């Protein structure tokens, strides 16, 4: 339920506050709010609201909101859930612009709480009330001391360009107090019933003091609103870094389509965030390091390659391993750079990237600084990484041995021509003596090899959303729109007729009602043939012995016909049998799967990967949301094992990658045209033939939205 940007601004920039349920009782949420407001320097008017107390924390209290001398900008409602809704109605009736509802007991507790939350939403919308929560800790704006937060806040919290917005209250506290960056705003959004994360993102894009937003995300309730908020963020050059929880929960999709089992809502959510330029991270460490790096001053890489310098060959080898996993690319430094660096090194060492300066630089740190300058002068290098562990457990004398290197790094940071970051492979970071010297020099510090390199990969990536051009939109054909909206489930034959009618090549086939007709069909199609049972109730024919391959003569056709019918009647006795499909047999090529599946709340997504009967076991599939154009289709293919198979794996000949890309784009266009009717589609297998020979869909399954609402089909 989106609120307007103006409403969010009224809430976040409030200058007067009323607290309903105000109390000095230890542990009371309202007590935390009042203490925070008083300690954090809020200079606006504060009005405790309590039915009987006259003064709370020395402030004059009133019995109810209607007794206030002036209308507040925001009311903090710190009473139980059932009592909160009437107060929201009262606040809305009084024209109060904003509210923070702290109480739990709403949608997070089940059906009864969901109904109560809807009452909260209705009251807020009717009164144009910007509401944070419920089930939240609240908001904090350090610059103004607006501390509407029901957990203790540190008044001396470091200020800076990072806004934090989280569905989780505890996560908001953890990030706000991690000590790795300065904070501009802290929002614990809770259930986000009225104002959700996209509304805060749009607001942060207008403040001028936010460079990075750290997001703890439990849901994407309104994809269009989120997309619009990210467009605002990109225009304002605000980076958004998100850690999404609940990624192991699979989407509630129809299991009658392989595609639905291959890629759940987790993959669809990632595809959505990726498309809109959100940096998605895997864990807290990666989030912290990424935000720390992106919020640092002066880090504006112009390319995507790094040069790394350290003093440990083993440590740099480990760095190279981690960099390969993170997708960080080392620059190929030029011969002149190598020769100049060789002159800085002892005879037993040689220039490379990553560069081991050896222990000589502990006594001669000027060599380290000179190497940084030489690497920066190389045109292939875009960012320098100083890799050094100075463990926390060192005593002061031990830590002082690294001071010269830290000084060389800081000197370069002051005058160097390219961005530089310091990376400690140990997650604890460098010793305080070294950390303080680096921070005094403005050097960004990354802690932990894996998380630090992941952060660097994010900083070097091109996040700008790209406009997709899938070509002219398809128009629905009335016959197919009608068939997809009524009648029994589509058989394979009907599904392939649908695809053929929309420009996708399928196998030739003939439906036979008896064995004699099957023989005639095989003779018409040419030997060998494939024979399959046809039933609207059997989604996966191989699981009931419903497929026979390589039938090469008439007696074999008659025998296969009887076997297919017997298997189907025995293993799927309730299924309606409409005949046996005789199909041309396509030889050679590479088997792929291309499918569509609905992923709430994003709509249809397309999946590509290796095909055949073992798709769920082999894995290696990739997903993207519609629409897709040729560039996106090829990127999907290249991100799966299909790329190697299609390029001619071992002794196999190459296959028609372009034709498979065309099929992916066309299926995406079909999905957009018939989106109201489709739950999932499987094209599996799709045989990708030699270059220039195109593709053939050997089997197809269409699951309509109306089918997904019915009991599952026979396996």
N, C-alpha and C positions, 0 to 999 in steps of 0.2 A: 504494500500500500504506500505509494510514493507521496511525499510532501513536496511543496514548492521550495525552490532555493531560498526565496524570501522568508519562508517559515523557518527554515533551518537557521538562517542568519539571525532571526529574532531570538531563537533559542540559544545559539552559541555566543551571541553578543549581548546577553541580558545584563541590565544594570541594576535591577532590583529583584529580590527573591523572597518568596514566602515558603515556609516549610510546614506542611500539614503533618501532624503527628510528632511535632518537635518534642524532644525529651533530652534530659541530661543523664538518663539512665545509662550506665556503662554497657557498651555493646549495642546500643540502639542504633539502627541505621541513620536515623535523623540526627543523633548526637554526632556521628562521624561527619555528616554533612556540615553541621553548624561549626564544629571545631575546625574543619578544613577551611571553611570560608573565613573564619576569624584569623586562623594562622597564616593562610596563604595570601593575605593582603587584599581581599575583596573590599572595595571602597564604596560599593553601592548600598542601598537600603536593604535591611534584613528584618523579616517579620516572622517570628515563630507563631504557629497556629496550634492552640491546645484548648480543649473545652473547659479546663479548670485552672491551669497554672497562669499566674500573672506575669512572671518573669522567667525566662529560660536563658542561661548563660549571660545574665545581666541585661538581656534584651526584652523589651515590653512585648507581651504575647497577647493575642486576641483569640476569642473562642472559635471563630469560623472565618472563612475567606471573605464573606460579605461584610465583616466588621473592619476590614483593613482600611487605613486612611487613604491609600492610593492603590490603584491597580498595579500589581507587580508585573514584570516582564515574564517571569517564569515561576511556576509553583512546583516544589518538590513534594511528591505525595509518598509519605513514608508510613503507610498504614496497610493492613492486610488487604488481599486482593478483592474480596467481596465488597469492602468498604471503599475501595479506590475508585470504582466506576462512578458512584454518585458524586464524588468530589471532582472527577474529570468533567462531568456534566455541569456542575456548578461553576467550575473554572471557565468552561467554554461559554456559559451563559453570561459570565462577568466580563467576557472579552479578553481574558488573559491569553497572551500569544503562545506561550510554551509551557510544557509540563514534563517532569521526569517521574515516572512511576517505577519505584524500586521493587515492589513486592513480587514474589514468585506466586505460583498458583494459577497461572493462565494456561496458554496452549501447551506448555511443556509437560503438563500433568495429565493430559488426555481430553476426552470429549467435553466434560463439564467445563474445564478450564478454557477450552477452545471457544465455547459459547460466550464465556465471560470476556475473553479477549475481543471477540467480535463486537460486544457491547462497547468496549473501550474504543475500538476503531470507529464505530458509528458515532459515538459522542465526540471524538476528536475531529472527525471529518466534518460533521455538522457544524461545529464551532470554529473551524479553521484553526485548530489547535495543533501546533507542532509538538509531538510527543516522543520522547526518548524512552525506550523500554517496551513493555514491562520486563520484570525479571532481569534487572540490570544493576550495575553499580553507579552509572551516571556519566557525567562529563566533567572535564577539567581543562581550563584554558589558563596556563601559567602566566601569560602576559597580563591578564586582568585579575587573576586570583579567583576567577569564577570556578569554584570547586564544589560542584553539585555532585559529590562523589561519596559513596557510603562505605569507603574503606580508607584507612589512614593514608594521607599523602605527605610527601616530604616537601616542606615549604621551599627548600633550597634545590629542588629538582632542576637539573641543568636545562636551560632553554636552548632551542635550536630549531632546525628546519624540518623535523620529522613529526608528522601527525600519526597517531595510532587510533585505529578503529577496529573493534573486535566484538563479535557476537558473544564471546566468552569474557566474563569479568576477570577471572584469575589470570587469563592470558594478557589482558590489558595491563594488569598490575605488573606482571613479570616483565613485559617489554618496556613499560614506562620506567622501570627501575633497573634495567640491565646495565646502565652506566656507559653504554657505548656510543650514545649520541644525545644531542639536545632535543627537547620535546617542545612542540608548539601546541598540540592538542592531544587529549586522551579521551576516547569515547568507548564506553562499555555499552553496546547497543542492545544486549539481551535478546529478547524475542523479536525486536525491530518490527513491531506491529504496524506502526505508522511511518516513522522515519527509518529507512534502512540504509545499508552501506552506500548504495549509489548516491543517495541524497547528500551524505557527508562528503563523498568524493567530489561531487559537483561544487559543494561549498568550499572545500579546501583548494579547489582550482582557482578560486576568486580572491583568496586572502592576500596573496603576494608574499607570504612568509613561509609557505610550505614547499619544500623541494621534493620530499619523498613521503608517501603514505604507506605505513605498515599495516596490513590487513590480516586479521584472523577471521576466516570465513567458514561458516557452517552451512550456508545455503546461498543459492542464487535464485531468489524468488521471482525476480522480474528481469529477465535477460535484456529486453529493449532498454529499460531504464539504466541497467549496468553499462550497456554499450554506449548510451548517450553520455553517461558520466565519464567513461574512459575517453570519449572524444573531447570532452571538456579538459580532462587532464592532459591529453597530448597537446592541445592548443596552448595550455599554460606551461608546458614542459615540466609537468609534475610526474614523477615515476611512481608506479604503484606496485608494491611487492606483497604477494598474498601467500599465506599458508592455509590450505584448505583441509579441514578435518572431515572424518567420515569417508575417506577415500577407499576403504576396503569394502564398503557396502555396495553390492551390485544393484544396478537399476532394476526396477520391477517391470521387466519386459516379457513379452511372449517368448516362451522357451520352445515354441514350435519352429522358430527360425534360428539357424546356427548363428546368424549375425547377432541376435539378441543375447546369446550366451557368450559371444566372444568379447563384446565391449559394452560395459555397463555405463552408468551415469558418471562414474569417475572419469573415464576417458572423454566423454562428451563435455564435461565441465572443464577439463584441461584444454580441450580444443577450443572451447568458447573463450577462455581466458587468453590463450595464445593468440587467437584471432584478433582480440581487441587490445593487445599490447600489454597485458598484465604479466609481470614476472612472477611465475608460480614457483615456489620453493618446496622442498621435501620435508624440512624439519626446522626446529627453532634455531639451531646453529647456523644453518644456511640463511635463514631469514635475518638474523642479527648481523651476520657478516655482509650480506647484500645491502641491507639498509645502511650500515656503517659506511660502506664504500660509496654508495650512490649519494649519500648526504655530505660527503667530504668536499671541501673547497678545491677548485682547480682540477678536478678529474674530468676531462673532456677528451677522451681518446678519438683520434681521427681515423683509426684503422682497427684491425682485429687481431694483430699479432703481438707477441710479447718477446722480450728478452729478459732472462732471469740470471741473476748474479748471486753467488753465495760462496761459502768457504768449505763446503763439505761435498765431496763427490758422491757419497752415499745418499746424503740428503737431497741432492739435486737429481739423482737417479729416481728417488722416490717421488720427487716433484714431477718429473717427466711422466711417470706412470699415472699419477693422479690427474695431470693435465690432459692426458689422452682420454681418460674416462669423462672428464668434464667438458671436453671439446675445445680446450684452449690450445691455440696453435702457436708454436715457436717460430719466430722469424728465421729465414735463411739469411744470415748475415753475409755481407760481401767480403771478397778477398782482401780489400784494403782494410776493412775493419778488423779482420782476423790478424793481419800482419801487424797492425798497430797494437792490438791487444797482446799479441805474443811478446812484444817488446816489454810489456809490463809484468810478465809472468816469469817465474824461475824456469830454468832449462828443462825440467822434467814435466812441465805443464804445457798445455796448448789451448788456443782459443777455440771456443765452441759455444753453442747456445742450447741448454743452459751453460753458464760459464762458472767454472770452479777457479776462484782467485787464489786458492790455497791459503795456508796460515800466514803467508808473508804479509798480508794486509793488516794483521793485528798490530804489527810494529810499524807498518808504513801505510796508514789509511789513505794517503794521497793516491796511491795506486788504485784503490777501490773507486775513489771519486773520478779518476781519469778514465777508468773502464766504463763507468756510468755515462760519461760524456761521449765516449767513442760509440757505445751502443746507441745512444740517443741520436747521434749524427748519421747513423745508418738508415737509409731510406726505407728499408724493409721492416723496421721496428716501429710500432705505434705506442707501446706502453712498456715501462721498465718495472721489473719485480725484484726487489731486494729480499732474498730468502735468507733468514737468519734466526736461529734459535738462541735465545739468551735465557735459560730456564729460570723460573721463579725461585727455585731453591738455591740459587747461587748466593754466596755471601757478597758483601759490598765490593771486596777486592776482586772477587771473581767476575762480578758484573761489570766492574770498571774496565776489564780487558776488552769489552765490546764497545766501549764509549767512543773510540776512534772511528769505528765503522758507522756507528749511529751518527756521529758528527759529519762524516763524509756524505751519508745519505741525506741528512738535513741540509747541508750546504748545496747539494745538487737540487733539492726541492725548491730552494730559494731562487735559483737562477737557471735551472735546467729547461730545456726546450720541449720536453715531452713528459707526459704524466708518469708518476712513479708511485708505487705502493710498497709497503713493507709487509712481508708475509712470514709469520711464525708457523712452522709446521706443527708445533705443539699448540693444542687448543687453549691452553692456559695463557698463551700470549707471552710477551717478553717480560723480563724482570722490570720492576718499577723504575729503576734508574734509567734503563734504556727506553722504556715506554715514555717516561717524562721528557726525555731529550727529543725523541721523535715527535711527540705531540707538540712540543714547543716550536719545532720546525715546521709544523703543519703537515706532517707526513701521515697519510692514511695507513692505519694498521689493520691487517687481517689476521685472525687467530684460527689456527687449525688448517691443515693442508687441504682436506677434502672440501670443507665448507668455504674456505677462503678462495680456492680455485673455482668453485661453483659460483661464488659471488663475482669473481673476475669475469667468468664467462658471461654472466648476465650483463655486467657493465659494458662488455665489448659487443654485445649482440645488437642487431638492428631491430628495434621493437616497433617501428612505425607500421601501423596497419596498412595493408595493401588492398586496393580496390580490386575485386574479382570480376572478371568478365566472362561468364559462362556461355555467352552467345544469346541469340534470340530466345525468348521464353516460349515454351510449348503451350498450345491451346488444348484444353480438354476435348476429347471426342465424346459426344453424347452417349454413344453406345457403351463405351468403356466406363464412363462415369456411372452409368446406370448399373452395369454389371458389377462394378466394385462396391456399389452401395446396397445390393440386394442379391438374393439367391444363395445357393450353397457355396462353400469355399471353392476357389478356382483350382482346377486340376493343373498338373504340369503343362499339359497341352494348351490349356487356355492361357496360362501365364506366359508361355512362349509366343502364342499368337499375339498377346498384348505387347510383348517386347518387339516382335517383328513389325507390328503396326506402327511402332514408334522408332523405327530405324536401327534396331539392334539385331545383329545376325544370330539366328538360332539354327539348330539342326532340322533337316527335313524329317517328317514323321507321318504315320498313318495309324489311325485307331482301328483295331480289329475286334470284331465281336465273337469270332470263332477261329479255330486253327487254320481252316482253309483260307479265310480272309487274311490271316497273318502271313501265310506263305505268299499269297499274291502281293501283299504289301512289300515283303522282303524282296521279291523279284523286281518290283517297280523301283525300289530304292537302290538296289544293288548290294551284293554281298561284300563283307559281312554286315550284320545288323545288331542292334541292341534292342532288347525287349523289356518292357517295364509294365508292371501292373498300374492301372489307372483307377484312382478313387479320390473323391474330394475329401475323404476322411483319413487318408494316409499321407502324412507330411513327408516322412523320411522312408522311402521305399526299401532301402537296403536293410533296414532294421526288421523288416518282415519277410526277407528273402524275395523282394519284389523286383529284382533287376537281374537280367541275364545278359552277359556280354559275349561278343565274338561269335554270334550264331551264323554259320556259314553254309547251311544247306536246308532243304525243305524238311527232312525228318527231324533235324535239330530244332527247327521252328515249332513243329507240332509238339515235340516233347517239352520245349521250354514253355509253350502256351499252357499246357496242363500243369506243369510245376508251379508257375506263377499263380495260377488260380488256386491251386491246392494250398500253397504257402499263405496266401492272403486270407483264405477262408479259415485256415487253422490258427493263424497268429493274430488276425484282426477280424474276429467273427462278426463284429458289429458294423464293419465298414461297408459302405455301398461300393460295389464294383461296377465300373462302367465299360470295362473292356481291357484289352492289352495294347499298349502303344508300341508300334514297331518303328524304330528310329535308325537313321543312317549312323554308321559308326565312324567317328572322326579319329584318325590316327596321328600320332606325333604331337608336337607342341608341348607347351608348359601349362599345367593346370593352375588356375587362379580362382579365388573367390572374390566376388564383388557384391556387396549387399547394402541394403538400407535398413535402418531400425529407428524407431521413435525413442527419444530420450527426453523425458520430462525434466525441465520445462523448456528445452531448447528446440523441440521439433525433431525432424528427421536428420540423421547423420549417415554418412556413407563409410563403409568399411572395405578395406582392400587387403589381400594377403594370399598366401599359398592356399590352393583349393584341394578338393578331394574329400574322401570320407573321414579323414583324421584331422579336420581343421581345428577342432578344439584341443587336440593333443599337441599338434605341431606349433601352434602359436605364431608369433611374428606378424600379427595383423596391426594395421594402423587405421585410425578413425579421424574424420574431419566432419564439420558441420556444413550443411548446404548454405549457399551454393558453392560449387567448386568449378574452377576453370582449368585449362590445360596445365598451367604451371602448378596449381595445387594438386591436380591428379598425378602428375609426374612426381611431385614431392612425396605424395603418399606412397606410391610404388617404390620409390628409392629408399624409403625408410623401413622397408620390409625385406625379408629374405628373397622376395620375388626378384629384386634387382639383380642378384647374382644368377638366379635361374634364367631370367630372360636375356641376360647378356651372354649366355653360352657357358654354363657351368661345366667344368672339366671337358668332356668330349661332346657335350650336347651342343647343337647349333643354336645361335641366337634366335630370339623370337621378336614379334612385332610389338615393341613397347608402345609406339605411337598409337597403334590401334587399340591397345588396352586403355591407354589414356583417354582416347575418344569415347570408349564405352563408359568409363567412369564419369566423364562429363555429361554424357547423354543420360545416364541413369540418374544423375543428380537433377537434370532438367525435368525428367519424368517425375521424380520425387516432388519437386516444387509444384508441378502442374496438378498432380493428383494427391497432394498432401492431405486434404481432408479425409481421404478414404484409406490411406495406407498406414499400417502398423509396422510392417517389415517386408523386405523382399530379399530372397537369396538367389543369386546367380552362381551356382556351384555344382559342378565345376564349369569354369569358362576356359576353353582351350585357346591358348594364344599361339598362333601358328607362326611360320617363318615370316621374316620381314616382307611386307607387301601382300601377305595372304590374309591378314586380318585376324579376327577372333570368331569363335562359335560358342554360343551358350548351349551346353549339353543338358543342363537341368535347371529348373527355375521353380521357385516357390513364392507365392504372394500371400501374405497374411493381412487381411483387411482389418481396419479398426473394429468393424462389427464382429469379425471372427475373434479378436482378442478379448471381447467381452463375453464370449461364450465358453463353455467347457472346452478344455484342450482336445485337439484332434488325436486320433490314434497314432502312436509313434510311427 
